Amino acid sequence: MKAVVLHEYGPASNLKYEDFDDPKPAPGEVLVKVSAVSINPVDWKMRSGEAKDRFPVEFPGILGRDVAGVVREVGEGVTGFEAGDHVMAMAQATYAELCVVKASELAKVPEGLEMTAAATLPLVNLTGDQLVRLGCNVQAGETVLVTGALGAVGRSAVFAANEMGAKVIAGVHGAQLAEAKKLPGVVDAIAVDHDDSLAKLGLLDCVADTVGGEVASKLLGKVKQGGTFGSVLGPPADAALHPTVRINPITAKPNPVTTVHYAEAVRVGKLEIPLDRVLPLEEAAAGHTAAEGGAHGKIVLVP
């Protein structure tokens, strides 16, 4: 098969489109013919070596955490899937023409949802959902501020918090306030890059943080005693200064039921994950460069 292969950490140009051995499904696994994959921040952090302590790459390696495709073969003991099924998942090594996925982590694509759209969803939906439900333990009626609310993970977190009956404040850059206020379920938006806006912010039940850095540290002080601060980027640097706040970093885990739930929400228009562009798989390096530069939506690669 053809795949995008990384032989050493470094810039996007280190991603090479070349021949690679076909994967074989082990017992409990499914071989998927890839229709589309999407680029996520973890991909370029793994490629550069920034994330090597948490997500090391075994060279030569294939990146990619999202996949939408068609079942080609099922491994021993697999039930519920058969050749020809359209499927999606948060997986591993998806920048390729073929990949294997554990059957227990695989979901069927809802009828009517395009493969390019399906490929943008699993990682960001699961991350946003688990950030709110597990990282923040949001309860109905609570006020939760979601940072990076216009990003793909942020939009998913807003959707999850709204479903749970929370009052959602979108934390975005000042120039994005008008757009953020239009997000379904958002009751208000605040410019997290303006100190005067933060100064006027009242105490929060919880913060669902997708941006980290100075913003996270500043918002940590806005969480009430006994409140929660969930993060996809680890604890803020000054977390020890806020012993009364429960700080919960999370790493998303596969969940097919959740994946289908969000895919259905996208299919019927309740949730939007914007798509920036679709590129051929061999242009993965260009896709990484564009994504790191701040693309306005997800970038999808198609074999």
N, C-alpha and C positions, 0 to 999 in steps of 0.2 A: 504494500500500500504506500501511498504518499502521505507524508506527515510533516509538520513543522517541528524541527528538532533543535534542542538547545544543547550545545556541547560544553559551554562554560558560562559562568555569570558575566553579565555585562550589558551593553546597550542593545536596543531593539535590533540592530543589524546582526546580532549573534543568532537570531532566529533563522534557521535554514530549512528551506523546503526541499525535502529529499526522500529517497526510499527508506522504508523502515519495515521491520518484520511485522506481518499480520498478527494481531493478538488472537488468542484462542480462549473461548469461554470455559472456565473451570466449573465444577459442580456448583449449582446455585447462581451462576452468572449468565448474562445474556450478551451476545455479540450484536452490536448495533452498527448499521451502516449510517454514517453521520450525514445529516442533511444540513445542519447549521450548528454553529457554536458561537458564544459571545465572549467578549473580552471583559474581564473584571480587574479591578485594581490589584487583587492578590496575584494576578498573572504577571504583571510587570514588576511587582515587588519580588516575586520568586525569580523572575528572569534576571533582575539586576543583582540579586543577592541580598537585598534589603531584608527579606523575610526568611533567610536561610536558617536562622535559629529555630523558627517555628515550623517552616515548611521547606526543608532542604530538598534540592533536586538531585536525583541520582543520574549522573551523566552517562551516555547521552539520554536526555529526557524529553518528554512531551508535556507541554503545559495544557491548561484548559480545565475548567471546573463545570461548565454548562454544556449540555448536549440536547439536541432534538434530532431524531432520526427514525429509521425503520429497522425493526428486528430482522436480522439475517439468520440467526441460529440461537438456540437455547441450550444451555448446559444441562448436565444430568440433574434430575430432581426438580427442575424448574416447572412450575405450573402457573397458569394465568396469563402467559404470553406465548405467542407463536409467530412464526415468520410472517412478515407483512404488517405487523402492528406498528402504528405510529406512537413513538414513546419519547419521553423527556426525563431528565434527571440532573441532579447535582452529582457529578462523577469526577473522574480523574483522567488525565491524558486524552483530552478530547480534540486537540488540534490535529486531527488526522481523518483519514477516510473511514476508519473503523475504530471502535473502542469497545471495551467490555464494561458492563455495569452489573453490580449485584442486583439480582431480581427483586430483592427485598427493598431496594432503594429506587426502583424504576416506577414511573407512572405513565399511563396512557394519555396522549395528547387529546384534549377535548375536540370533538368533531367541529370543524369550522374555524379552528385556530391555526393560523399560518405557522409553518415550521420556523420561519425567521423570528416570529414573535415568541414562539414557545422557547426558543433558544436563549432569549434574554431573561427568562424568568426564574429558574430554580434557585440559583445562589442568592440573588438579591431578595426574592420573596421569603425564602427560608430565614435569611439573616434578619430582615426587618421584623418578621413575625416573632422569631425567637428572642430578638432584642427586647421587644415589648412584653411578651408573655413570660419569659424566663429571666431576662436581665433586669427588667423593671418591675415585674410582677404587678402590672397595672390592674387596678380595680375600677369598676364602674363608678363614675362620678368624680374620679380623681382628675387633677390637672397634670398633663404630661407635656413637656416641651421636647420636640423632635428636632435635633440639629441636622442640617443638610437635608431638609424636608423635600427639596426638589430633586434630589438625587434618587437613583433607583432604589437603594436600600431605604432611604428616608421616606419615599412615597409608600413603600411597603409597610414601614413602621406606622405611618399616619393611618393607613388603611386598617391595620391591626388594632391600633388604639381606638379608632372610631368604632370598629365592630364590637369592642369590649365596653363601649359606653363611656369612654373617657372624654374629657375636654382637652382638645389638642391645640397646642400653640406651635406654629411652624417657626423654627429658628433658621434664618437665612441671611445672606448678604443684603445690605440696604437696598441695592438696585433690584432685588428680587421680591420685594415685599408684595407688590400688587399681584404678581403671578402666584405667590405662595398662598395668598388669601383666597384664591379660587380653588384650591385643592379641596375635594370633598371631605367633609368632616372637620376642617380647620375652623376654629372659632376666632383665632387671631394670629398675627404674624409679628415677629420681632427681629430687628436687625442685630444679629449677634456680633457684628463687626463694629458696632457703635457703642462705646462705653456709656453714653448718656441714656441710650435705650435700655441697656442692661441695668443701669442704676434704678430705673423706674419699675423694673420687673419685680413682682411680688414673689413670695415663697411658693415653691412648686412641690407637688407630691413626688414627682420623679422627672428625670431627664433621660431621654433615649438618645445617646450620642453616637453620631456616625462620622464626626470630623476630627475629634481629638485636639491636641495642642493647647494653645492659650484659651481658646473658646471653652474647652472642657473644664479647664481650671477655674475660669471665671464663673461658669454656670454651677459648678459644684457648690459654691457658696450660696447659691440660690435655692438649694434643696432643703426642705424643712428637716428638723430633727426626726430621725426615724424614717425619712424618705429614702428613695432608691435612685441610684445613678447607674444605668445600664450602658455598656459601651461595647462596640465591636473592635475597638482599638486598644484595649487594655486600660488599666486604671490611670487616671490623670496623675501627673508628676507629683502633685502636692496632696495626694489622696490621704496621707497620714494626718494631715491637718484637719480632717473632717471626720472624726471618729464616730459621730452620731449618724452618719449617712451610710447606708448599705451600698457598697460599690460592687457591681457584678459584671465583670467582663464575660462576653460570650463568643463562642465560635460556632457557626452554624453547622447543624448536622442534618443529613438527609431525612426527609419525611414525605413519602409519596402522597399521603392524604392531604397534607398542607399544600404540596405542590399543585395538586389537582384543584384544590379550593381556590387558590390564587389564579391559576390558569383560567378557570371558569369566570372569575371576576374580571379578568382582562378581556375575555371573549365577549362578555355581555356589556362591556363599557363601564363597569363600576370602578375599575382601576386602570390607569395608563402608565406604562413604562416606556418613555419615549425612545425611539430608534433614530440614531444619528445617520448611519450608513451601513451598507452591506458590501463587503469586499470578498474577492476570491481568497481561499485559504492561503495561497502562495504569497499573498500580500499581508501576512500577519504582522510583519515588521512595521509596515506603514500604519496598520491598525493600532499597534502599540504606541507608536509615536503620536498619532492623533488622539488616542485616549488619554495619554499622559499629559497632552497639551490642553486638555479640557474640552473634549467633544461634548456637544449638547445632546446627549443621549447615549444609548448603548451602541457599540459597534459589533456587527455580526460578521462572521467568516463562514463562507460556504465552499465545500470541496468542489 
